[in-house]
């Protein structure tokens, strides 16, 4: 089986409908990454950005179908960060962006937040079949 691999860097995001692919982020350092999976659309993505506009654009791409209507619920994982003030600030910005996007829509399901004090690798990959983090 051929597996496509996509690597994202700081400030980037990537969304795909491809099966048997992986999305990887490297050299996270103090950064927090958003991992999403939309089971109803069979769509997965990673966002390595912390500004509100980029995050909300990423979430919109995860949800929208070709008619432009949102479809499904997003399983959201937050990963990374350290105990630094930069990581804390970034986490606050991400949470505000998520709350603003989800207001009165109830389409985000934050299933884990392994951030700040939690041990995490400096890089990881996500399989697009089911959103599994490796």
N, C-alpha and C positions, 0 to 999 in steps of 0.2 A: 504494500500500500504506500503510495506517495504522500508525504506529509509536507504541506507548505509551512514555512516558518516566517513570521513577520516580527521584526524587532522595532520597538518604539523607544524614543529618547525623550528627554525632558522637554516639556512643552508640546508633545505630540499625543495623539490618540489614534486608535485604529479599531474599526468595526468591521466584522466580516460575517457572512452567511455560509462561508466555506466549511465543509465537513473535513475532518481529518487534517486539521491545521493547528498550529500553535502560535500564540502571540507571546513575545518575550520582552521583558524590561530588564535592563542591566544598569549597574552603578547607581542605585537609588540613593545612596548616602542618607541624608536627612529627609528625603522626599517621601510623600505619601502618594500611593497609586490607587486609582479606582478600577476595580474589576467588575464587569457586569455580564450577566447572562440573561437572555430573554428566551425562555423555553418555548413559548408559543410561536415565535418567529424563527427559532433555532439560530439565534444571532448572539455572538459574543464579542466583547471588546475590552480594551484597556485604555485608561486615560492617565497620562503622566503630566497633567497640567493642574494648576490650582486656581486659576482665575475663573470667575463666575461664568463669563461668556463661553469660554472653551468647554467647561464642564457641562453647561446646559446644552450646548450644541452637540456634544458627545451623547448625552442622555437622549436627546431628540432623535439622533441617528439610530440609537439602539431601539427606539420604540416605533418609529414611523414606518408605515407600509407605503407601497408605491402610490396610493391615493392620498397620502399625507395625513392619514388618521392614526392616532396612537393605537397600538395593539399590544396587549399582554401586560405583564408585570415584570419589572426588572429585579433580579436577585443581585444585590450590590454587596461587594466586599471592599473594605478599606484596608490597605496593607502598607506597612512601612513606618517611617518616621523614627525619631529618637526623642530623648527628653530635652532637646534644644528648644529655645524660644522660636526658632524658625519653623520647626515641625509643629509646634503648638499653634502658631499663627496660621500655618497652612491648613491644619485640621479645622480650625474655626472657619476659614474661608470655604473649605469644601463642604462642611456641614451647612453653612448658610446657603450655598448654591444648591445643595440637595433639597433643603427645606423649601426654598423658593420655587424650585422646579416642581415639587410634589404637592404644593399647596392646593388643597381641596380636590386632589385627583387620586390620591392613595394608589399610586402605581409603582412606588419604590418599596422594596423589602430589603432592608439592611440586615443581611444574615450573619455578618461578622465584621468586627473592627479590630484587627490585629495591628494596633498602632502604638506609637510612643514607647511605653515601657516594655511591651511584649517583644520577645526575641523574634527576629525575622531575618531572612537572607537578604543580601544586597542585590539579588536578582532572582527572578522566578519566571515561570512560563504558565500559560493558561491554555488548556485544550479547548477547541471550539466546539467539539461534539456536545459537551455537557457543562462547560464552564469550570472544570476541575483545575485547581491550582496545584502546580508541581514545583 
